Amino acid sequence: MYEYKVLTFDRTRGLGASDRIKPDVLEAMLNDHADEGWRLVSCTSGLGSKGASELVLILERTKR
């Protein structure tokens, strides 16, 4: 059995004024979740509810 977590990564979590994702911030976030047993299974980008660009990450781990 697996469990899933959906994370959004937007301007407030690492997109700067240039609207570019800061790789070191994203990498640190993924590594923190990996330490808890999560692995990235899907990623997509689009517009959030307020029109800002965002990255949607879907993580998976064995259910505890």
N, C-alpha and C positions, 0 to 999 in steps of 0.2 A: 504494500500500500504506500502511496505517496501523498505528500501534501504540497501545496503550492503557495507562493507569495508573489503578489504583483506590486512592483515598485515603479514610481514615476520619477523621472530625473528631469527637472525643468530649470528655468532661470533662477529660481530660489535655491536650487541645490547644485549649482556648479556651472550654469551657463552664464558667461559673463556678458559684458556689453557688446561683444562681438558676436553673440549668439552661437558660440562654439563651445562644445562640451570640453571641459578640462579633463584630459585623459587621466591625470594623477588622482583627481577626485573620484572619478568613476572606478578606476582600478582599486583604490582603497576601499570604496564601498563594496565592491564585489568580493574582495579578499576578506573583509570583515564578515560578510554573509557566508563565504566558503568555510571560514573557521567554525561556523555553526552548523555545517553540513549541507548548506544550500549550494546548488549548481545552476548556472544560467542555462535555460532551455530554449528561450525565445527572446527576441528583441525587435521592437518596431519603433518608428518615429511618426509623429504627426502633430496636430495642433491640440492643445489642451482646452479646457473649458473657457479660459479667458483669452483664447487666441494666441497664446504663447506657444512656441515650439517645445515639444517634450519628447523624451525617450521613455518608452514603456518596456520594462524588463520583467520577464516571468522566470521565477526561480522554482526549483523543485528539490525536495529531499525525501528520504525515506521517513515515513510517519513514525513518530516517537511514541 
